[in-house]
C-alpha cells in the first residue's frame, strides 16, 4: 500500500442481523457496512439498535487491472438471480 494508515474511529448502530452477518449504519451519514457475524466482538446477545464502534482506515485500490475471475463470478451470480426471478 502506498500510504500509511490513518486510523479513524467510527460509531454506528446495528440495523439488521441474521445467522451469518450483521448490518451496521454508521452515525453521521457515513454509510452502511455488512460484515460476517464472526468478525463482531461482543459479550452481549445481538439486538437491533445496539451501538457499535470500530477503527477503520481508508480503502486503497491496489491496481488498475480488473480481477477477471471475480468479475466472472459476479456476472454469473447476477445471471443466476435474474433467471430465478423470471
Secondary structure in CASP SS format (residue, H / E / C, confidence):
PFRMAT SS
TARGET T0000
AUTHOR 0000-0000-0000
METHOD secondary structure of the structure
MODEL  1
X C 1.00
X C 1.00
X C 1.00
X C 1.00
X C 1.00
X C 1.00
X C 1.00
X E 1.00
X E 1.00
X E 1.00
X E 1.00
X E 1.00
X E 1.00
X E 1.00
X E 1.00
X E 1.00
X E 1.00
X C 1.00
X C 1.00
X C 1.00
X E 1.00
X E 1.00
X E 1.00
X E 1.00
X E 1.00
X E 1.00
X C 1.00
X C 1.00
X C 1.00
X C 1.00
X C 1.00
X E 1.00
X E 1.00
X E 1.00
X E 1.00
X E 1.00
X H 1.00
X H 1.00
X H 1.00
X C 1.00
X C 1.00
X C 1.00
X C 1.00
X C 1.00
X C 1.00
X C 1.00
X C 1.00
X C 1.00
X C 1.00
X C 1.00
X E 1.00
X E 1.00
X E 1.00
X E 1.00
X E 1.00
X E 1.00
X C 1.00
X C 1.00
X C 1.00
X C 1.00
X C 1.00
X C 1.00
X C 1.00
X C 1.00
X C 1.00
X C 1.00
X C 1.00
X H 1.00
X H 1.00
X H 1.00
X H 1.00
X H 1.00
X H 1.00
X H 1.00
X H 1.00
X H 1.00
X H 1.00
X H 1.00
X H 1.00
X H 1.00
X H 1.00
X H 1.00
X H 1.00
X H 1.00
X H 1.00
X C 1.00
END
